Amino acid sequence: MRVRGAVVGARAVELQSLDGATKALGEKHAQLADPLTGLALCDLALGKKAEAAAALERALALRAGATSAELGE
């Protein structure tokens, strides 16, 4: 139960991060891939496979073709 609670809390943080980054950078910015990946990891841990796959697919699409500068690397 404790682990699940920690994952639920981490998922909330990832959602906040995604929301803030989306507001600051726009919906199609490559840096959104980071919180999307974190969100997907949380979803996997919670058994939410479809949600995890959707987040990872969106993260991959955002990273595809992005430059290192756009990714903050």
C-alpha positions in Angstrom: 0.0 0.0 0.0 2.8 2.4 0.8 4.5 1.9 -2.5 1.2 2.5 -4.4 0.7 5.7 -2.4 4.2 6.9 -3.3 3.5 6.1 -7.0 0.2 7.9 -6.9 2.0 10.9 -5.4 4.7 10.8 -8.0 2.1 10.6 -10.7 0.5 13.8 -9.4 3.9 15.5 -9.5 4.4 14.4 -13.1 1.0 15.7 -14.1 1.8 19.1 -12.4 5.1 19.2 -14.2 3.4 18.3 -17.6 0.8 21.0 -17.0 3.3 23.7 -16.1 5.6 22.8 -19.0 2.7 22.7 -21.4 1.6 26.2 -20.3 5.1 27.5 -20.6 6.3 25.8 -23.7 3.2 24.9 -25.7 1.6 21.5 -26.4 4.1 20.4 -29.1 7.4 21.2 -27.4 9.9 18.4 -27.2 10.7 18.9 -23.5 7.2 17.7 -22.6 8.6 14.2 -23.3 10.3 14.1 -19.9 7.2 14.5 -17.7 5.3 12.3 -20.2 7.9 9.5 -19.7 7.7 9.9 -15.9 3.9 9.8 -16.1 4.1 6.6 -18.2 6.4 5.0 -15.6 4.0 5.8 -12.9 1.1 4.4 -14.9 3.0 1.2 -15.6 3.6 0.8 -11.9 -0.1 1.3 -11.3 -1.1 -1.3 -13.9 -2.5 1.4 -16.3 -0.9 -0.1 -19.5 -3.0 1.8 -22.0 -2.4 5.2 -20.4 1.3 4.4 -20.2 1.5 3.4 -23.8 -0.4 6.6 -24.8 2.0 8.8 -22.8 5.1 7.1 -24.2 3.8 7.3 -27.8 3.2 11.1 -27.3 6.7 11.5 -25.8 8.3 9.6 -28.7 6.4 11.7 -31.2 7.6 14.9 -29.6 11.2 13.7 -29.5 11.2 12.5 -33.1 13.0 15.1 -35.2 13.8 17.4 -32.3 17.2 19.0 -32.0 19.4 18.7 -29.0 18.7 22.3 -28.1 14.9 21.7 -28.2 15.4 18.7 -25.9 17.5 20.8 -23.5 20.5 18.6 -23.9 
